[in-house]
Amino acid sequence: MMTLDLTKGNITKTLLLFALPMMVGNLLQQTYNVVDTLIVGRYIGRDALAAVGSAYTLMTFLNSILLGFCMGSGVMFSVCYGRQDLNRLKQGMFLSFVMIGTLTLLMNGAVFWGLDSILVFLKVPKEVYDMMREYLQIIFWGITSVFVYNYFASLLRALGNSVVPLIFLGVSAVTNIVLDLEFVLKLGRGIGGAAEATVLSQILSAVGISLYTLVRFPQFRPERKWMTWNGEVLKEIFHLSFLTSVQQSVMNFGILMVQGLVNSFGPVVMAAFAAAVKIDSFAYMPVQDFGNGFSTFVAQNYGAGNTERIRKGIHNAGICTLLFCLVISMGVCLLARPLLMIFVNSTETEVLAVGVEYLRIEGAFYCLIGFLFLFYGYFRAMKRPGMSVALTVISLGTRVVLAYVLSAIPWIGVRGIWAAVPIGWFLADVVGWIQLRNHS
């Protein structure tokens, strides 16, 4: 499979060739819950749609913790690969796997133990409580698979290979669709069947990508001489991984806080939010992954000492992001209702009205979050993950505070939750731009 050296060649072409498989791959990854949402919304009902949608927000938060650690480790892998320091890379691989694997097991146990408390915290209405609990009890079994897949995907991307993670996600996504149809429609296993299909598909992608990596890259197989304690390497990995995880989890914890506020408006708003968030996630996922690809580009060139190439990369990436976002914004704003009707029956007029309003407010400002993802990727790659955390706190802090304040004003209501989002993006972008200018 194609492995790209991001320190050489045409910058825009190299960035796009590397980032495009990541974009497609993450879109496929989103299909796990989207397919569940589509099938349960269409064939089980509105309350099931609300349950799966709220569960998706919680799982995104939990997965973001592991994803952040894997992404942080990936930065360290990319820098070492750019320097061709393979000894440090191999030891870092072992230490990060042990560290993140231990965290995964602890987190998995904690969420099983505290499930009911989590549902109470999220203000889940009684109409959907039992269904959401059933769904989550099964979905939580897939957390370990999420870690394994993202660990090996981060390693392969650090080596310049973004195609293989895409292939395994594609196979897994197709498997999920087939199993969803089998378990929910044919076997009648309800919302639990949708969760079972997702977990089995996650296991498939995790096993597949780990076996591929160990067979295709024998130099990265575990060796006893690299299975040793190295405080300096572990400190570097933890610094990058912990702060990246904080950035990812703070971002999704803010969304989780908003989910609790949304839930307080009842099942109609919950269902609209559940469907609209899926479309929203799909819409800006390409620029999020472009930002992650840009981060690998910066990290490899940082390791190789190519500062001028990094400066040119910032300019080219900014233009690409702007063009992506303008096209996506136009599509979402114009097609908001037809997109929602993929998940919601046309008879659910109230749900559709709320969802359309959400998408048109959010969709008009996707360029703001596109630039924010570039800032996240740049500061993470330059070993300044604390700045990414700061930008996330500004963006999400603004969103959460304004959502609660504005939605409490009677004549604004739920619209205040939607309007708070682009305001948070804008403020974070301003701070990110100032820091980038000072850092350059």
Secondary structure, DSSP 8 states (H G I E B T S, - for coil): -----TTSS-HHHHHHHHHHHHHHHHHHHHHHHHHHHHHHHHHT-HHHHHHHHHHHHHHHHHHHHHHHHHHHHHHHHHHHHHHT-HHHHHHHHHHHHHHHHHHHHHHHHHHHHTHHHHHHHTT--HHHHHHHHHHHHHHGGGHHHHHHHHHHHHHHHHTT--HHHHHHHHHHHHHHHHHHIIIIIIS--HHHHHHHHHHHHHHHHHHHHHHHHHHH-GGGS--GGGSS--HHHHHHHHHHHHHHHHHHHHHHHHHHHHHHHHHTT-HHHHHHHHHHHHHHHHHHHHHHHHHHHHHHHHHHHHHHT-HHHHHHHHHHHHHHHHHHHHHHHHHHHHTHHHHHTTTS-TT-HHHHHHHHHHHHHHHTTHHHHHHHHHHHHHHHHTT-HHHHHHHHHHHHHHHHHHHHHHHTSTTTTTHHHHHHHHHHHHHHHHHHHHHHHHH-
